[in-house]
Amino acid sequence: MADIVDRKTRSRMMSNIRSKDTKPELVVRRFLHANGFRYRLHAGALPGKPDIVLPKYHAAIFVHGCFWHRHQNCRLAYTPKSRQKFWLDKFQTTIARDKIAVTKLFNSGWRVMTIWECALRNNQLRDLGLDEIVEWIKSDWPRNEFPVSARLST
C-alpha cells in the first residue's frame, strides 16, 4: 500500500513525534509535583533514561507510548500494514532495549514502574486519583505497571 503523503511530508510528520515532555508524561509529572514529590527528568546516567526518577525513593518511572513500546492487548499497539517487517523489527528492538534497561536498573538497586499511555489517555489513572503511583513510590515493591500487561516479567 502506498503512503498517502510524499516522503518529505512523512519525514516532517515523523520528526514531530516527541520522545520527551509527551502529554502522558506531563500528566504524571504534574500529579507528582502537586503531591509534593520532587524528581529528576530523563536521568542520562541511568540505564534507559527513565522519564521520571525519584532518587529519595530509589524509584524510576517510565511513561511508555503503547504503539512504540508494544503494550500487549492494547488497541493503540497496532502494526502498520505497510513495511511490516521493518516495523516488527523496530518494535522487537524497542522491547529488547526496554527489558535490558529494567534489568540493569534492578541490578543497580532501583525500583521500576511503567505507566502506559492508554491508562492516561482513557483517564484510568486520573479516575483512580493516580493514587496507585503514590502507593508504589512509598512502598518497597520492586516493580509495578499500570495498567497491568502480560509482558511484566521482571
Residue pairs with C-beta under 8 A, 6 or more apart in sequence:
1 81
1 82
2 82
3 10
3 82
5 13
20 41
20 42
20 51
22 63
22 65
22 117
23 120
24 63
24 65
24 115
24 117
24 120
24 121
25 51
25 52
25 63
27 120
27 125
27 126
28 51
28 52
28 61
28 63
28 115
28 120
28 125
28 130
28 133
29 39
29 41
29 52
31 130
31 133
32 39
32 52
32 54
32 133
33 39
35 130
35 134
37 54
37 134
37 137
38 54
38 56
39 52
39 53
39 54
40 52
40 53
40 54
40 55
41 51
41 52
41 53
42 49
42 50
42 51
43 49
43 50
43 53
43 60
46 53
46 60
46 105
46 108
46 110
47 100
47 101
47 104
47 105
47 108
48 60
48 62
48 97
48 98
48 100
48 101
48 102
48 104
48 105
50 60
50 61
50 62
50 105
50 112
51 61
51 62
51 63
52 60
52 61
52 63
53 59
53 60
53 61
54 60
54 61
54 137
57 111
57 137
57 138
58 109
58 110
58 111
59 110
59 111
59 112
59 113
59 136
59 137
60 105
60 110
60 111
60 112
60 113
61 112
61 113
61 114
61 115
61 133
62 98
62 112
62 113
62 114
62 115
63 114
63 115
63 117
63 120
64 71
64 98
64 114
64 115
64 116
64 117
65 76
65 117
66 74
66 76
66 77
66 116
66 117
66 118
67 76
67 77
67 78
67 117
68 91
68 94
69 94
69 95
69 98
69 116
70 77
70 91
70 94
70 95
70 151
71 77
71 116
71 117
71 118
71 149
71 151
72 149
72 150
72 151
73 149
73 150
74 116
74 118
74 149
75 118
76 117
76 118
76 121
79 87
79 88
79 91
80 87
95 151
99 154
102 112
102 143
102 154
103 154
105 112
106 112
106 142
106 143
106 154
111 136
111 140
111 141
111 142
111 143
112 142
112 143
112 144
113 133
113 136
113 137
113 143
113 144
113 145
113 146
114 144
114 145
114 146
114 149
114 152
115 125
115 133
115 145
115 146
116 145
116 146
116 147
116 149
118 124
118 147
119 125
119 146
119 147
120 126
124 146
124 147
125 132
125 133
125 146
132 144
132 146
133 146
136 144
143 152
143 154
145 152
